[in-house]
Amino acid sequence: MIEFNNVSKVYEHEGQHLTAVKEANLQVERGEIFGVIGFSGAGKSTLVRLANQLEKPTSGEVLVDGYDMTNLSAKDLRSVRRQISMIFQHFNLLESKTVYHNVAFPLILAGESKSTIKERVEEILDFVGLKDRANYYADQLSGGQKQRIGIARALATSPNILLCDEATSALDPETTQSILALLKRIRDEYNMTILMITHEMDVIKDICDRVAVMEDGEIIEQGAIFDLFTNPKHPTTRKFVESVMKADIPNSILTDIETHNDSRHIYRVTFLRSRAGEPVLSRVAKKFNVEVNILYGQILEIQDTPFGNLIVELQGDDDEVLKSLNYIKETVSVERVLVDAS
Amino acid sequence: MQVNLLEFWPMILEATQETLIMVLISLVLATLIGLPLGIALVVTREDGLMENRFAFKMINAVVNTFRSIPFIILLVAILPFTRLIIGTTIGTGAAIVPLVLFSGPYIARLVESSLLDVNQGVIEAAQSMGATNWQIIYRVFIPESLSTIVLNLTIASIGLVGASAMAGFVGGGGLGDLAISYGYQRFETDIMIATVVLLVVIVQVFQAIGNRLSKRLKRL
């Protein structure tokens, strides 16, 4: 649906070159929610704008829905853009116009008839749950409501693709959840393809099917969300994963692990998908001559599927511990927690 | 003193009328020139909708040139041009020509700064929806900045009230002319006071109308 082939974007300013995106390759499939995560300045804003040609690539190929975006005439580009909607971090609503007019805006631009517009706007406002706000102005709405209007506006032209530029970054956690739920519903009901950029791993873990990690203009890692969470390869990816997974480990336990690490057998056990119900540990305790002591436990929901992350200590003879480890490894993944692994 | 004012009242009324006519007609014509110029300054600038270095530099230079000429000099300097357009160089009509040339470029600058205040993100959003440049000007730039533009036009109109006082120089009439020729040159102090009071009232009224209109145009 969206395909980037060796896409680069270099800005030139007073003889200085700044590479915002460097030879990016990615494919977003139809009906998929694809996330791009990176710290600020990583180039993800530019990346998402290359998809609808708000930014023109310096080199490379951008294919959207079969169109070679870089070779379209201005007129064709405008009509393709109606199929690629976009929502923004700061909503970007017309402040002088009502909610109704804002949602109608893309339809007015497309020259639709008044009756078509009215029907469509009412339908969409109903879908986002703000039908009773049609005559309000943007400054009378909360952030979450503004983003719902932004989404309603984006849906007005019945696009196939929705680009989200930090769509939840200006919202509080609760509102973020409701907006993410809405995006998910849009994907499910309209089979929408969604490309979203964010710096929040929470957002990625909640709704993305696949994710690409960007740093300094480059895509340094990409893959299915589970693979990234369970087996992050690049240090930056690990940092993002840990922003969600490790953030809650109490300090006292971290200190404990760090001070006694050498002499103790402390491991991180991660459970995948449905295996998160964890009888494996109790079985180990029964089967081998070891005590299992859970130091820390966390079950995350990634895409509505449980993902367990436990820090356990195995107490017993080295031999027994080794056997238990091998046993555990048959079902779940285990790694030794090293000093200062964070 | 009392007698004087009564005697001169019809004259004062006429002068008020002349001032209002000069200011309002000049304002309309100057806006017709200044608005497109202001829009052009915004869209042709670097990273604008229709970036055009040459056009921007030209318009920018012309606007700056006119803005740097003091009104009283402009008034005299363009007398041949005024004659060409109006057929004469004296009278209220003749005063309007320099007033328009004086405030048109000023309004262009005011419009420019109003449009530059429009949230760039909204423009980007319109582009992402496939809007043409003209649609962006007409449906984003103008409505989003209308309230500010009106407030700025109020400033321009008050500037015009001031400039129109100098129009007496070309026999344009108006309150300023009255104040100079009677109040100053003939020592009719009460006429001077009356004209100043009237000018103050006119400015107050203009500002009040401008403020109210601007507030209403915030929500279209």
Contacts between the chains, C-beta under 8 A, distances in Angstrom:
chain1	res1	chain2	res2	distance
A	52	B	128	5.6
A	54	B	124	6.2
A	54	B	127	6.1
A	54	B	128	6.2
A	77	B	130	7.7
A	78	B	130	3.8
A	78	B	131	7.5
A	78	B	132	6.7
A	79	B	130	6.3
A	80	B	130	7.7
A	81	B	127	7.7
A	81	B	128	6.2
A	81	B	129	6.6
A	81	B	130	3.8
A	82	B	129	6.8
A	82	B	130	4.8
A	84	B	128	7.5
A	85	B	128	7.2
A	85	B	129	7.4
A	86	B	125	7.0
A	86	B	128	4.2
A	88	B	121	5.9
A	88	B	124	7.7
A	88	B	125	6.4
A	90	B	121	5.7
A	92	B	119	6.7
A	92	B	121	3.9
A	92	B	122	4.9
A	92	B	124	6.8
A	92	B	125	4.1
A	93	B	122	7.3
A	94	B	122	6.1
A	94	B	140	7.0
A	94	B	143	7.0
A	94	B	144	6.2
A	95	B	119	7.5
A	95	B	122	7.9
A	95	B	144	6.5
A	95	B	218	7.9
A	96	B	143	4.8
A	96	B	144	5.3
A	96	B	146	6.8
A	96	B	147	7.1
A	96	B	217	7.6
A	96	B	218	6.5
A	96	B	219	6.4
A	96	B	220	4.8
A	97	B	143	6.8
A	97	B	220	6.0
A	98	B	219	7.8
A	101	B	220	8.0
A	105	B	126	7.6
A	105	B	129	7.0
A	105	B	139	7.6
A	106	B	129	4.2
A	106	B	130	7.6
A	108	B	139	7.2
A	109	B	126	7.2
A	109	B	129	5.6
A	109	B	130	6.5
A	109	B	131	4.9
A	109	B	135	5.6
A	109	B	139	7.1
A	110	B	130	7.3
A	137	B	219	5.6
A	153	B	125	8.0
A	157	B	129	7.3
A	163	B	128	7.7
